[in-house]
Amino acid sequence: MKIRDVIPDIPVSDIEASRGFYEDFLGLGTEEFNLGWVARFTSAETGAHVQLVTKDATAPITPVLSLKVDDIDAAYAEAVDRGLDIVHPLTTEEWGVTRFFVRDPDGNAINITQHRATEDRE
């Protein structure tokens, strides 16, 4: 599995209430997307970004980290082969990503994801 990007998922109670801190103070002024429960804020200068998450809309838990990978099917197969604790099954979500969640050894939920349409163009 090749990791293409690592994105911290920061738990917040209200995305709009947190917006000023992340956009203005931290300089992450570009909102890449906002689904109401998750939004990504990015620096136009450096490309650094974070995701603010209130509560995952389709999974039983909220991840602490999202990893974009080059081959989601291979990543899922490897997780299964290794007997890892998969806490959200391989799912293609309505907003266009295919993803699954796995727990790390300390119990943190990690979102492994691929946006097939975007990744195919790169």
C-alpha positions in Angstrom: 0.0 0.0 0.0 1.3 3.4 -1.0 0.1 6.3 1.2 -0.6 9.4 -0.9 -1.6 11.8 1.9 -2.0 11.9 5.7 -4.8 14.1 7.2 -5.4 14.6 10.9 -9.1 14.3 11.8 -9.6 16.8 14.7 -12.7 16.3 16.8 -14.7 19.5 17.2 -18.2 20.1 18.5 -19.1 22.7 15.9 -17.3 23.2 12.6 -18.5 26.7 12.1 -17.5 27.7 15.6 -14.0 26.4 14.9 -13.6 27.9 11.4 -12.0 31.2 12.5 -9.3 29.5 14.5 -8.3 27.2 11.6 -8.8 29.6 8.7 -7.6 32.8 10.2 -5.1 32.1 13.0 -3.6 28.9 11.5 -3.8 30.2 7.9 -5.7 27.2 6.6 -8.0 29.5 4.6 -9.2 27.2 1.8 -12.2 25.1 2.6 -11.8 22.1 0.3 -15.2 20.6 1.2 -17.7 20.7 4.0 -20.3 18.0 4.4 -21.7 19.5 7.6 -20.1 16.9 9.9 -16.6 17.0 8.3 -14.7 19.8 6.6 -11.2 20.1 5.3 -9.2 23.3 5.6 -6.0 23.8 3.6 -3.2 26.4 3.3 -3.2 27.8 -0.2 0.6 28.4 0.2 1.8 25.0 1.5 -1.0 22.6 1.0 -1.0 21.6 4.7 -4.4 20.6 5.8 -6.6 19.3 8.6 -10.1 17.9 8.7 -12.6 19.0 11.4 -15.0 16.2 12.4 -18.0 16.5 14.6 -19.2 12.8 14.3 -18.7 10.5 11.4 -22.0 10.3 9.5 -21.9 6.7 8.3 -19.5 4.9 10.6 -19.9 3.7 14.2 -16.8 5.7 15.4 -14.9 8.8 14.4 -11.3 8.3 13.2 -8.4 10.2 14.4 -6.5 10.1 11.1 -7.3 9.7 7.5 -4.8 8.1 5.1 -5.3 8.4 1.3 -3.9 5.3 -0.4 -3.2 4.4 -4.0 -5.1 1.0 -3.9 -7.9 0.7 -1.4 -8.7 -2.9 -2.3 -5.1 -4.0 -1.7 -5.0 -2.1 1.6 -8.2 -3.8 2.7 -7.0 -7.2 1.7 -3.8 -6.7 3.6 -5.7 -5.6 6.7 -7.8 -8.7 6.5 -4.8 -11.0 5.9 -3.1 -9.5 9.0 -6.2 -10.0 11.1 -6.5 -6.3 12.0 -9.5 -5.0 13.8 -11.7 -3.6 11.0 -14.3 -1.3 12.7 -16.0 0.0 9.5 -16.1 -2.3 6.5 -14.9 -1.5 3.0 -17.6 0.9 1.8 -18.1 3.2 -1.1 -19.7 6.3 0.4 -22.3 8.5 -1.3 -19.8 11.5 -1.4 -17.4 9.5 -3.7 -14.8 7.8 -1.5 -14.2 4.2 -0.8 -12.9 3.6 2.7 -12.6 1.4 5.7 -11.5 1.9 9.3 -9.0 -0.1 11.2 -7.7 0.1 14.7 -4.1 0.6 15.5 -2.5 -1.3 18.4 -3.5 1.5 20.9 -7.1 1.4 19.7 -7.1 4.5 17.5 -9.5 4.4 14.5 -7.7 5.0 11.3 -9.7 5.9 8.1 -8.0 4.3 5.1 -9.5 5.9 2.0 -9.3 6.4 -1.8 -11.3 8.7 -3.9 -11.2 6.6 -7.0 -12.3 9.3 -9.5 -9.7 11.8 -8.3 -6.9 9.2 -7.9 -7.5 7.8 -11.4 -6.9 11.3 -12.9 -3.6 11.8 -11.1 
